Amino acid sequence: MNPHHRFIEPLDVLVLRANKLFGDAGTYGEALVPPWPSVAAGALRSRMMADDPALSAAQLQDPAFFTLSAFHLARRIGERVEPLHSIPADVVIEGAGEVIKVMRPHALTPGLLSSAQLEQVPILAEAERGKPEAGYWLTQVGWSVYLAGQQLLPEHLVASKDLWSLESRVGVGLHATARRADDGKLFTTQAIAFRTGVGFLASARAERLPEQGLLRFGGDGRAATIAPCESELPPALPQPCGRFKVVLTTPGLFPQGWLPPAIDEARLWRLPGATARLVCAAIPRAQVVSGWDLARREPKPAQRVAPTGSVYWFDDFQGDTDELRKLSEHGLWGFPGQNDDPMRRAEGFNRCAIGGWID
């Protein structure tokens, strides 16, 4: 089943909580943009159940019936919708977006001690040290350039300040039994006010996906519109030429923490029809994902994830290159020894892209 693409555009500020507990007097709830893909999956499935009461929560948690295959920040440009991609962990931006550098894997000098678990480490070669900057996104053209292993340019970046602004909203905690405002329980949350034409691109393999209308999206069920759209085709897979890199496009839930599934102690990755050797990785600090299961009326288990943008370099590729295409289309699921959680698979976790490794 080919994925259907929907553009989700907020009509109000969004409350996109970052999965961190808060609620004590004076606490502050930070926002997360984009939110976990489970937020989009939940909004779409809730609307599907409202449209068709015969649908059950069990059906919609079955990846064969519904799977979120992609979820990106996006903006409307004329009649098309452009996905905007998180900056990969091996890209360093300096000088107000005018300087873009990319880390390269290098073997450590013999005799140099390190806690690195792989034979190579990502190194940024630079004549002058600058201060890395955050708050940028890659355009679709920039994403294609990056995956092809070519030089990124300033025009491939979009600043967060051009996409949304932050607002503070004050809330009041409720008394658990009296159902009234409780004393001393004021708290503050960040609200996201998107610019006109900015929202999210969600791609899902599902029947009866909503075509038009409204969604309840994020915390407090804020209103957003949904509409069909044409998504730009992903870039063609580069020829491995013996080596490639894998970039997470949604958070990764892996049995070995930061390691993708099916990698043995010798760091050999065994795909169904191919093998490759993991030699280097650039992974930001682990995040924790949880949530609330509306169907079961209970919290989802808290799980550590490898963040979106994590990069893994592989060499010594042998086998069928079609296996890499399957990874980019279906995600890092179905490997031996993996907890193939159907709920998280349907929600769009473990999605990735394949890029070229070029020195």
C-alpha positions as CSV (number, residue, x, y, z in Angstrom):
1,M,0.0,0.0,0.0
2,N,1.4,3.4,-1.0
3,P,1.5,6.0,1.7
4,H,-1.1,8.8,1.7
5,H,0.2,12.3,2.5
6,R,-1.6,14.9,4.6
7,F,-0.7,18.4,5.6
8,I,-1.7,19.3,9.1
9,E,-1.9,23.1,9.7
10,P,-2.6,24.5,13.2
11,L,-5.5,26.9,13.6
12,D,-4.3,27.9,17.1
13,V,-1.2,27.7,19.2
14,L,-0.1,24.1,19.9
15,V,0.9,22.7,23.2
16,L,3.5,20.1,22.3
17,R,4.9,18.8,25.6
18,A,8.3,17.3,25.6
19,N,7.4,14.2,27.6
20,K,8.9,15.7,30.8
21,L,6.9,15.6,34.0
22,F,5.8,18.9,35.5
23,G,2.9,20.2,37.5
24,D,4.5,21.2,40.8
25,A,4.1,24.8,41.8
26,G,6.3,27.0,39.6
27,T,7.4,24.3,37.1
28,Y,7.9,25.0,33.4
29,G,6.8,22.7,30.6
30,E,9.0,23.0,27.6
31,A,7.7,22.3,24.1
32,L,9.1,19.8,21.6
33,V,9.1,20.5,17.8
34,P,8.3,18.4,16.0
35,P,6.6,16.3,18.6
36,W,6.9,12.5,18.8
37,P,5.4,10.8,15.7
38,S,2.9,9.1,18.1
39,V,1.2,12.5,18.5
40,A,0.4,12.6,14.8
41,A,-0.5,8.9,14.7
42,G,-2.9,9.4,17.7
43,A,-4.5,12.5,16.1
44,L,-5.1,10.7,12.8
45,R,-6.5,7.5,14.4
46,S,-8.8,9.5,16.7
47,R,-10.3,11.2,13.8
48,M,-10.6,7.9,11.9
49,M,-12.6,6.4,14.8
50,A,-14.8,9.5,15.0
51,D,-15.5,9.2,11.2
52,D,-16.2,5.4,11.5
53,P,-17.3,4.2,15.0
54,A,-17.0,0.6,13.7
55,L,-13.2,0.9,13.9
56,S,-11.6,-0.4,17.0
57,A,-8.5,0.7,18.8
58,A,-7.0,-2.8,18.2
59,Q,-7.4,-2.4,14.5
60,L,-5.7,1.0,14.5
61,Q,-2.8,-0.3,16.5
62,D,-2.1,-3.0,13.9
63,P,0.7,-1.9,11.6
64,A,-0.9,-3.9,8.8
65,F,-4.0,-1.6,9.0
66,F,-2.3,1.7,9.9
67,T,1.3,2.7,9.9
68,L,2.7,6.3,10.0
69,S,5.6,6.1,7.5
70,A,6.9,9.7,7.8
71,F,6.3,12.7,10.0
72,H,8.1,16.1,9.4
73,L,7.8,19.7,10.1
74,A,6.6,21.3,6.8
75,R,5.6,24.5,5.1
76,R,3.3,25.2,2.2
77,I,4.9,26.9,-0.8
78,G,2.3,27.7,-3.3
79,E,0.5,24.5,-4.2
80,R,3.1,22.2,-2.8
81,V,4.1,21.1,0.7
82,E,7.8,21.0,1.5
83,P,9.1,18.8,4.3
84,L,11.7,20.3,6.6
85,H,14.2,17.9,8.1
86,S,16.0,17.9,11.5
87,I,19.7,18.7,11.2
88,P,21.7,15.4,11.3
89,A,24.1,14.8,14.2
90,D,27.1,15.0,11.9
91,V,26.3,18.5,10.6
92,V,27.6,21.5,12.5
93,I,26.3,25.0,11.8
94,E,28.2,28.2,12.7
95,G,28.2,31.9,11.9
96,A,24.4,32.5,11.9
97,G,23.9,29.7,9.3
98,E,26.6,31.0,7.0
99,V,29.1,28.2,7.8
100,I,28.1,24.5,7.5
101,K,30.6,21.7,8.3
102,V,30.1,18.0,8.3
103,M,31.9,15.5,10.5
104,R,33.9,12.6,9.0
105,P,34.8,9.3,10.6
106,H,38.5,8.8,11.5
107,A,40.4,6.2,13.3
108,L,42.0,7.3,16.5
109,T,45.8,7.6,16.7
110,P,47.3,4.4,18.0
111,G,47.9,4.6,21.8
112,L,45.2,7.2,22.4
113,L,42.8,6.0,25.0
114,S,39.1,6.6,24.5
115,S,35.7,5.3,25.8
116,A,34.4,5.1,22.2
117,Q,32.9,1.7,21.4
118,L,33.6,1.8,17.7
119,E,36.9,1.8,15.8
120,Q,36.3,5.3,14.4
121,V,35.0,8.5,15.8
122,P,33.3,11.4,14.0
123,I,35.9,14.2,13.7
124,L,35.3,17.9,12.6
125,A,38.4,19.1,10.9
126,E,38.6,22.9,11.2
127,A,41.3,25.5,11.1
128,E,39.5,27.8,13.5
129,R,37.1,26.6,16.2
130,G,33.6,28.2,16.1
131,K,30.6,27.9,18.3
132,P,27.9,25.5,17.0
133,E,24.4,26.9,16.6
134,A,21.0,25.3,16.9
135,G,17.6,26.3,15.6
136,Y,17.9,25.3,11.9
137,W,16.2,22.9,9.6
138,L,17.1,21.4,6.2
139,T,15.0,22.1,3.2
140,Q,14.0,19.2,1.0
141,V,16.7,20.2,-1.5
142,G,19.2,20.4,1.3
143,W,18.2,17.0,2.6
144,S,18.8,15.5,-0.9
145,V,22.2,17.3,-1.1
146,Y,23.2,15.9,2.4
147,L,22.2,12.3,1.6
148,A,24.2,12.5,-1.7
149,G,27.3,13.5,0.3
150,Q,27.6,16.9,-1.3
151,Q,28.3,20.3,0.3
152,L,25.5,22.0,2.1
153,L,25.0,25.7,1.5
154,P,23.3,28.5,3.6
155,E,20.3,28.5,1.2
156,H,19.6,24.9,2.3
157,L,18.7,26.0,5.8
158,V,15.6,27.5,7.4
159,A,15.7,29.1,10.8
160,S,13.2,28.2,13.5
161,K,12.4,31.8,14.1
162,D,11.0,32.0,10.5
163,L,8.7,29.1,11.2
164,W,7.2,29.7,14.7
165,S,7.4,31.8,17.8
166,L,7.1,30.8,21.5
167,E,4.4,31.9,23.9
168,S,4.0,31.2,27.6
169,R,0.7,30.0,28.9
170,V,-0.2,29.7,32.6
171,G,-2.1,26.7,33.9
172,V,-3.7,25.8,37.2
173,G,-3.5,22.4,38.8
174,L,-6.8,20.8,39.8
175,H,-7.6,19.3,43.1
176,A,-7.8,15.5,42.6
177,T,-11.1,15.0,44.5
178,A,-12.9,18.3,44.6
179,R,-12.3,19.0,40.9
180,R,-11.5,22.6,41.5
181,A,-8.3,24.8,41.2
182,D,-5.9,23.7,43.9
183,D,-4.0,26.1,46.0
184,G,-0.3,26.9,45.0
185,K,-0.4,24.9,41.7
186,L,0.3,27.5,39.1
187,F,2.5,26.2,36.3
188,T,3.7,27.5,32.9
189,T,3.9,25.7,29.5
190,Q,5.4,26.8,26.2
191,A,2.9,27.2,23.4
192,I,4.0,27.1,19.7
193,A,2.5,29.8,17.4
194,F,3.3,28.6,13.9
195,R,3.6,31.1,11.0
196,T,0.9,31.0,8.3
197,G,1.5,28.0,6.0
198,V,3.7,26.1,8.5
199,G,2.6,22.8,10.0
200,F,3.4,19.1,9.7
201,L,3.5,16.6,6.8
202,A,2.3,13.1,7.8
203,S,2.5,10.1,5.5
204,A,0.6,7.0,6.5
205,R,-0.2,3.6,5.0
206,A,-3.9,3.2,5.9
207,E,-7.3,2.9,4.5
208,R,-10.0,5.6,5.2
209,L,-7.4,8.2,6.2
210,P,-9.2,11.6,6.7
211,E,-9.3,13.7,3.6
212,Q,-10.5,17.1,5.0
213,G,-11.7,18.7,8.2
214,L,-10.3,19.2,11.6
215,L,-8.0,17.3,14.0
216,R,-7.4,17.6,17.8
217,F,-3.7,17.9,17.9
218,G,-1.3,17.9,20.8
219,G,-1.9,18.8,24.4
220,D,-5.4,20.3,25.2
221,G,-6.6,19.0,21.8
222,R,-5.9,22.3,19.9
223,A,-7.5,22.6,16.5
224,A,-5.7,21.9,13.3
225,T,-6.9,21.4,9.7
226,I,-6.0,18.3,7.6
227,A,-5.8,18.2,3.8
228,P,-4.4,15.9,1.1
229,C,-1.1,17.1,-0.4
230,E,1.6,15.9,-2.8
231,S,4.8,15.1,-1.1
232,E,8.1,15.6,-2.8
233,L,9.7,12.3,-3.7
234,P,12.5,11.2,-1.5
235,P,16.0,11.3,-3.1
236,A,17.2,8.2,-4.9
237,L,19.3,5.9,-2.8
238,P,23.0,6.4,-3.4
239,Q,25.0,3.4,-4.6
240,P,26.7,2.0,-1.5
241,C,30.1,1.5,-3.2
242,G,31.0,-0.6,-0.2
243,R,29.9,1.9,2.4
244,F,26.9,4.1,3.4
245,K,25.3,5.8,6.4
246,V,22.0,5.5,8.1
247,V,20.2,8.6,9.4
248,L,17.3,8.3,11.8
249,T,14.3,10.4,10.6
250,T,12.2,9.5,13.7
251,P,13.4,8.3,17.1
252,G,14.9,4.8,17.3
253,L,13.7,2.2,19.8
254,F,16.4,-0.4,19.8
255,P,17.0,-3.5,22.0
256,Q,20.6,-2.5,22.6
257,G,20.0,1.2,23.4
258,W,21.9,3.3,20.8
259,L,22.7,0.4,18.5
260,P,20.4,-0.5,15.7
261,P,19.0,-4.0,15.9
262,A,20.8,-7.1,14.5
263,I,24.4,-5.8,15.1
264,D,26.5,-8.4,16.7
265,E,29.5,-8.0,19.1
266,A,31.9,-7.8,16.1
267,R,29.7,-4.8,14.9
268,L,28.5,-6.8,11.9
269,W,25.0,-5.8,10.7
270,R,23.2,-8.8,9.4
271,L,20.3,-7.8,7.1
272,P,18.1,-10.5,5.5
273,G,20.0,-10.3,2.2
274,A,23.2,-8.3,3.0
275,T,25.8,-7.5,5.6
276,A,27.7,-4.4,6.6
277,R,30.1,-3.4,9.4
278,L,29.3,-0.5,11.7
279,V,32.5,1.6,12.1
280,C,31.3,5.0,13.5
281,A,28.3,6.7,15.0
282,A,27.2,10.3,15.9
283,I,24.4,10.1,18.4
284,P,23.0,13.0,20.5
285,R,22.0,12.4,24.1
286,A,19.3,9.8,24.5
287,Q,15.7,10.9,25.0
288,V,12.8,9.2,26.8
289,V,9.5,8.7,25.1
290,S,6.3,7.7,26.9
291,G,2.7,9.0,26.5
292,W,-0.9,8.2,27.4
293,D,-2.7,5.2,25.8
294,L,-6.3,6.4,25.3
295,A,-7.5,3.0,24.2
296,R,-6.3,1.3,27.4
297,R,-6.6,4.4,29.6
298,E,-3.1,3.9,31.0
299,P,0.4,5.5,30.6
300,K,2.6,4.0,27.9
301,P,5.9,2.6,29.3
302,A,8.8,5.1,29.3
303,Q,11.5,4.0,26.9
304,R,14.9,5.4,26.0
305,V,15.3,6.3,22.3
306,A,18.1,7.2,20.0
307,P,17.1,10.8,18.8
308,T,16.1,11.8,15.3
309,G,19.2,12.8,13.4
310,S,21.4,10.0,14.8
311,V,24.0,8.9,12.2
312,Y,25.6,5.5,11.7
313,W,28.4,4.8,9.2
314,F,28.8,1.3,7.7
315,D,31.5,-0.1,5.4
316,D,32.3,-3.5,3.9
317,F,28.7,-3.7,2.4
318,Q,28.0,-7.0,0.7
319,G,24.8,-8.3,-0.7
320,D,21.6,-7.0,-2.4
321,T,21.3,-3.2,-2.4
322,D,17.5,-3.6,-2.4
323,E,17.8,-4.4,1.3
324,L,18.8,-0.7,1.9
325,R,15.7,0.4,-0.1
326,K,13.5,-1.8,2.2
327,L,15.1,-0.1,5.3
328,S,14.2,3.4,4.0
329,E,10.7,2.3,3.1
330,H,9.7,0.2,6.1
331,G,12.0,1.2,8.9
332,L,14.3,-0.7,11.3
333,W,11.8,-3.4,12.3
334,G,11.5,-7.1,12.0
335,F,15.0,-8.1,13.0
336,P,15.7,-11.3,15.1
337,G,15.8,-10.6,18.8
338,Q,14.0,-7.2,18.4
339,N,11.0,-6.3,20.4
340,D,8.8,-5.6,17.4
341,D,6.3,-3.5,19.3
342,P,3.3,-3.2,16.9
343,M,2.0,-0.1,18.7
344,R,5.3,1.9,18.3
345,R,5.7,0.5,14.8
346,A,2.3,1.8,13.8
347,E,3.2,5.2,15.4
348,G,6.1,5.7,13.1
349,F,9.2,5.1,15.2
350,N,12.5,3.6,13.8
351,R,12.2,5.3,10.4
352,C,15.5,6.1,8.6
353,A,17.1,7.3,5.4
354,I,20.2,6.0,3.6
355,G,22.9,8.4,2.7
356,G,26.2,8.3,0.9
357,W,29.5,8.2,2.8
358,I,31.9,10.4,0.8
359,D,35.2,11.8,2.1
